[in-house]
Each structure stands twice: as structure tokens, then as C-alpha cells.
Amino acid sequence: MSTLQAFRIAIRGEGAMVNGYLAENESMAGAILIASMPKSVLELSPELFEPFKTLLQATATAVAKLSLGVVVSHFEETPAPEHERMGRA
């Protein structure tokens, strides 16, 4: 199997939800929604954000294997591309 390098987990606040997507590095085109959490829950209990990120990584790993036939070797946390910041996505 190949290594998944051209994709990322994109975490976005959208309305009342915080959504996690498996997306290409430079684009949200064709992104796959992999998990959602009510924004109000994360605001009330911010300690849930780390477990939410862990869930996103586990789900992205499974989706990558099932949908793309690749094995995820690791995750790197980096800022969103500039064009996606501040609601410009």
C-alpha cells in the first residue's frame, strides 16, 4: 500500500457545528465529512477538543484505507492554508 501524503484533516467551524473533513492539502474540493460535533458542546467542555481530534485521526485512517486504499503513517498538525482562514474558504 502507498503512503497518504496529499491529504489532511480540515477542522472547520460551520454554523452550529465543528466539522472534520478528509481533504486535499490545498483544496476543500471533494472533501469527505468524517465527523461533526456541536460547537456549543466544545464551548461548554473545551477538554473534549483533543478527543475529538483523536476521533478525526482514527476515522481519517479508516476512510483512507477503505476509500483510497492507502495506509496513514502519521499526522502533522499545521495551520490551515491562508485562503481558508478567517472564513475565506
Backbone hydrogen bonds in HBPLUS format (Angstrom, degrees):
<---DONOR---> <-ACCEPTOR-->    atom                        ^
c    i                          cat <-CA-CA->   ^        H-A-AA   ^      H-
h    n   atom  resd res      DA  || num        DHA   H-A  angle D-A-AA Bond
n    s   type  num  typ     dist DA aas  dist angle  dist       angle   num
A0071-VAL N   A0002-SER O   3.22 MM  69  6.44 165.7  2.24 174.4 170.1     1
A0025-ASN N   A0006-ALA O   3.13 MM  19  5.71 142.3  2.28 135.7 132.4     2
A0008-ARG N   A0023-ALA O   2.70 MM  15  5.38 149.8  1.79 156.7 166.2     3
A0023-ALA N   A0008-ARG O   2.87 MM  15  5.38 166.8  1.88 157.0 161.3     4
A0010-ALA N   A0021-TYR O   2.84 MM  11  5.07 155.5  1.90 141.1 149.0     5
A0021-TYR N   A0010-ALA O   2.83 MM  11  5.07 155.0  1.90 142.4 150.9     6
A0012-ARG N   A0019-ASN O   2.83 MM   7  5.33 166.7  1.85 159.1 163.1     7
A0019-ASN N   A0012-ARG O   2.81 MM   7  5.33 160.4  1.85 163.0 159.1     8
A0014-GLU N   A0017-MET O   2.79 MM   3  5.37 161.6  1.82 157.7 163.7     9
A0017-MET N   A0014-GLU O   3.08 MM   3  5.37 162.1  2.11 128.8 129.1    10
A0039-LYS N   A0016-ALA O   2.79 MM  23  5.48 167.1  1.81 136.9 140.5    11
A0018-VAL N   A0037-MET O   2.76 MM  19  5.27 157.7  1.81 157.4 165.3    12
A0037-MET N   A0018-VAL O   2.92 MM  19  5.27 143.7  2.06 141.5 153.0    13
A0020-GLY N   A0035-ALA O   2.78 MM  15  5.20 163.7  1.81 163.0 161.1    14
A0034-ILE N   A0020-GLY O   2.82 MM  14  5.73 171.9  1.82 155.4 158.1    15
A0022-LEU N   A0032-ILE O   2.85 MM  10  5.12 155.6  1.91 142.7 148.8    16
A0032-ILE N   A0022-LEU O   2.92 MM  10  5.12 163.6  1.95 144.0 147.1    17
A0031-ALA N   A0028-MET O   3.04 MM   3  5.19 157.0  2.09 133.4 128.7    18
A0041-VAL N   A0038-PRO O   3.07 MM   3  5.40 132.3  2.30 104.9 116.8    19
A0042-LEU N   A0038-PRO O   3.36 MM   4  6.84 157.4  2.41 150.7 155.9    20
A0043-GLU N   A0039-LYS O   2.91 MM   4  6.18 145.2  2.03 148.7 159.5    21
A0044-LEU N   A0040-SER O   2.98 MM   4  6.08 150.7  2.07 139.3 146.7    22
A0045-SER N   A0041-VAL O   2.84 MM   4  5.95 154.3  1.90 147.6 155.3    23
A0048-LEU N   A0045-SER O   2.97 MM   3  5.87 169.1  1.98 129.1 132.2    24
A0049-PHE N   A0046-PRO O   3.08 MM   3  5.69 169.4  2.09 118.5 122.0    25
A0052-PHE N   A0048-LEU O   2.99 MM   4  6.14 148.8  2.09 146.0 155.6    26
A0053-LYS N   A0049-PHE O   2.91 MM   4  6.23 152.1  1.99 149.6 156.6    27
A0054-THR N   A0050-GLU O   2.99 MM   4  6.31 152.4  2.06 149.2 157.3    28
A0055-LEU N   A0051-PRO O   2.89 MM   4  6.15 154.7  1.95 146.5 152.9    29
A0056-LEU N   A0052-PHE O   2.93 MM   4  6.24 155.1  2.00 147.3 154.2    30
A0057-GLN N   A0053-LYS O   2.98 MM   4  6.27 155.3  2.04 147.6 153.5    31
A0058-ALA N   A0054-THR O   2.99 MM   4  6.27 162.5  2.02 152.1 156.4    32
A0059-THR N   A0055-LEU O   2.87 MM   4  6.03 162.1  1.91 153.0 158.4    33
A0060-ALA N   A0056-LEU O   2.80 MM   4  5.90 161.0  1.84 149.0 154.9    34
A0061-THR N   A0057-GLN O   2.97 MM   4  6.09 153.9  2.04 144.5 151.2    35
A0062-ALA N   A0058-ALA O   3.13 MM   4  6.41 157.7  2.18 144.6 149.7    36
A0063-VAL N   A0059-THR O   2.86 MM   4  6.09 166.6  1.88 157.8 161.7    37
A0064-ALA N   A0060-ALA O   2.85 MM   4  5.91 159.9  1.89 147.3 153.1    38
A0065-LYS N   A0061-THR O   3.15 MM   4  6.34 154.2  2.22 141.2 147.7    39
A0066-LEU N   A0062-ALA O   2.88 MM   4  6.08 169.1  1.89 155.9 159.1    40
A0067-SER N   A0063-VAL O   2.73 MM   4  5.53 163.8  1.75 150.4 156.0    41
A0068-LEU N   A0064-ALA O   3.00 MM   4  5.01 139.6  2.16 117.4 129.7    42
A0069-GLY N   A0064-ALA O   2.96 MM   5  6.27 109.3  2.48 142.6 158.5    43
A0070-VAL N   A0064-ALA O   3.23 MM   6  5.68 173.8  2.24 125.2 125.6    44
A0069-GLY N   A0065-LYS O   3.21 MM   4  4.49 132.0  2.45 104.3 113.4    45
A0084-GLU N   A0081-PRO O   2.86 MM   3  5.54 162.8  1.89 125.3 131.2    46
A0085-ARG N   A0082-GLU O   3.20 MM   3  5.42 163.2  2.23 110.8 115.9    47
A0088-ARG N   A0085-ARG O   3.22 MM   3  5.83 150.3  2.31 114.9 122.3    48
